[in-house]
Amino acid sequence: MDSSMSTMAVDALAERVEGMILERSNGAVRNLKVIPLPGEVVLTGTSSSYYGKQLATQAALDACGSLLVTNDIEVR
């Protein structure tokens, strides 16, 4: 996020990203956390498959627009 984004805007972005991931991954990602940072969004949690991790990446990219998405979801 750039420094001009308010706390409300950052929270709204994190909620939008999380909601989209949960909707599109059909529960494939557990313990999901969306961490908004300046210029990027970081995803953490676990998935039982690389497919679930990829679904999360695509959903976050769609929700974030031009922000960088770092997917740190662990596949176990």
Residue pairs with C-beta under 8 A, 6 or more apart in sequence:
1 9
1 10
1 13
1 36
1 37
1 38
1 39
1 67
2 38
2 39
3 38
5 13
10 36
13 36
13 41
13 63
13 64
14 34
14 35
14 36
14 41
16 63
17 34
17 41
17 43
17 59
17 60
17 63
17 64
18 32
18 34
20 59
20 60
20 62
20 63
21 29
21 32
21 34
21 43
21 55
21 56
21 59
21 60
21 63
22 29
22 32
23 59
24 55
24 56
24 58
24 59
25 47
25 52
25 55
25 56
25 59
28 47
28 48
28 49
28 51
28 52
28 55
28 56
29 45
29 46
29 47
29 52
29 53
29 55
29 56
29 73
30 45
30 46
30 47
31 44
31 45
31 46
32 43
32 44
32 45
32 56
32 73
33 43
33 44
33 45
34 41
34 42
34 43
34 60
35 41
35 42
35 43
35 44
36 42
39 67
39 68
40 67
40 68
40 69
40 70
41 60
41 64
41 67
41 68
41 69
41 70
42 70
42 72
43 56
43 57
43 60
43 69
43 70
43 71
43 72
43 73
44 72
44 73
44 74
45 56
45 73
45 74
46 73
46 74
46 75
46 76
47 53
47 56
47 73
47 74
47 75
47 76
48 75
48 76
49 75
50 75
52 73
52 75
53 71
53 73
53 75
56 71
56 73
57 69
57 71
60 69
60 71
61 69
